Structure formats: C-alpha cells, structure tokens
Amino acid sequence: QVQLVESGGGLVQPGGSLRLSCAASGSIFSDCLMGWYRQAPGKQRDLVATITRRGSTTYVDSVKGRFTISRDNAKNTVYLQVNSLEPEDTAVYYCNAYWVVAGRNYWGQGTQVTVSS
C-alpha cells in the first residue's frame, strides 16, 4: 500500500550538509508515522528520527541539534535535513512508514551518505 523512494544521499566533507527526501506512493501517507533509520557497515539498523502525522518529532541523542525531520503531507514526502555531518554519520539511510491503523511497516531501498574528506 506504500512504496517509498529515498533520494539526496551522496559524498560530503565533514561539516557539510545534505537534504534527504523520501517520496511515498499510495493514499495512506498522512496516516503513517514516518521515520528515518540508518545502517553503517557491519552494524544494525538504528532509528535516527521520527515524525508523527501531526508533526511531533523525536531524535536519537547523537543527531539532536544537527538533523531535522519534516514532512509535507500534501506532497507525500518526508525529509531529513542533515547538518554538521561527521564521519560517524556515514551509513545507508532508510525511510520507514508505519501505518498505524494496520500495524504495518514499509521500507525504502535506502540512500547512501558518506562523510569523508
């Protein structure tokens, strides 16, 4: 019921910024809790940030003050603005949609973010 396509990743120097986007198909986007996760090589996939249907946000401590999650329900898109990037932020970033009423999770294919000088 939901297909997610991430974009916006790339290679950036330490201290740089990127804006990740996740475009969702389907008609249930506005009913979904949206989140960004990341997975570094050899590590588990970890939650980075979430945003509720009404725009309330949460962040993992390591990205507070540097990352900002937002959503545009009219465009079926969720964003992650990532600033002051550090090499430790290097990972594949995944978009997640949790359809609350059905209890179903959907994932995108991921977008690579590499922070290196």
C-alpha positions in Angstrom: 0.0 0.0 0.0 3.0 2.3 0.4 6.1 2.5 -1.7 9.0 4.6 -0.5 11.8 6.1 -2.6 14.7 7.9 -0.9 17.0 10.4 -2.6 19.5 13.0 -1.7 22.4 11.0 -0.4 26.0 11.5 -1.5 29.6 12.1 -0.6 30.1 15.1 1.6 33.0 16.5 3.6 32.9 16.7 7.4 30.8 19.7 8.5 28.7 19.5 5.3 25.0 19.2 4.8 22.6 17.2 2.8 18.8 17.0 2.5 17.4 13.5 2.2 13.9 13.0 0.7 11.5 10.1 0.9 8.7 10.2 -1.6 5.7 7.9 -0.8 3.2 6.5 -3.2 -0.3 5.5 -2.1 -3.1 7.2 -0.2 -2.2 6.4 3.4 0.9 8.7 3.8 -0.9 11.1 6.1 -1.9 8.2 8.3 1.6 7.0 8.8 4.2 7.6 11.5 7.4 8.3 9.4 10.9 7.7 10.4 14.5 7.7 9.2 16.9 4.9 10.1 20.5 4.3 9.3 22.8 1.3 9.0 26.5 1.6 9.0 28.7 -1.2 7.5 28.7 -4.2 9.9 26.2 -2.6 12.3 22.5 -3.0 12.9 19.9 -0.6 11.5 19.2 2.2 14.1 16.5 4.7 14.4 17.5 8.3 13.7 14.3 10.4 13.9 10.6 10.1 13.7 7.7 12.4 12.9 4.1 11.8 13.7 1.1 12.5 11.5 0.7 15.9 13.2 4.4 16.8 13.1 5.7 15.9 16.5 9.3 14.8 16.3 11.9 12.7 18.1 15.6 12.3 17.6 18.3 10.0 18.8 20.7 11.9 21.0 23.6 11.7 18.6 21.9 13.8 16.0 20.0 16.3 18.1 20.7 19.8 17.0 22.2 18.6 13.7 19.4 16.8 12.0 15.8 17.9 11.3 13.0 15.7 10.2 9.9 17.2 8.5 7.0 16.1 6.3 4.8 17.5 3.7 1.5 15.6 3.7 0.4 17.3 0.5 3.4 16.1 -1.3 3.5 12.6 0.4 7.2 13.4 1.3 9.3 13.2 4.4 12.6 15.0 4.6 15.8 14.7 6.7 18.0 17.8 6.8 21.4 16.6 8.0 23.9 19.3 9.0 27.3 19.4 10.6 27.9 15.9 9.3 30.6 13.7 10.9 32.4 10.6 9.6 30.4 8.6 12.1 27.2 9.6 10.2 28.3 7.5 7.3 25.6 5.0 6.6 22.8 3.9 4.4 19.8 6.0 5.4 16.4 4.3 5.2 12.9 5.8 5.2 10.2 4.0 7.2 6.5 4.3 7.2 4.4 2.8 10.0 0.8 2.6 9.0 -0.7 3.0 12.5 -4.2 1.6 12.0 -3.0 -1.6 10.3 0.2 -2.1 12.3 2.3 -2.4 9.1 5.8 -1.3 8.3 7.2 -0.2 5.0 10.8 0.5 4.0 12.5 2.3 1.2 15.6 1.0 -0.6 18.0 3.4 1.2 20.3 6.2 0.2 24.0 6.2 0.9 25.5 9.0 2.9 29.3 9.1 3.0 31.1 11.7 5.1 34.8 11.9 4.3 37.5 14.4 3.5 
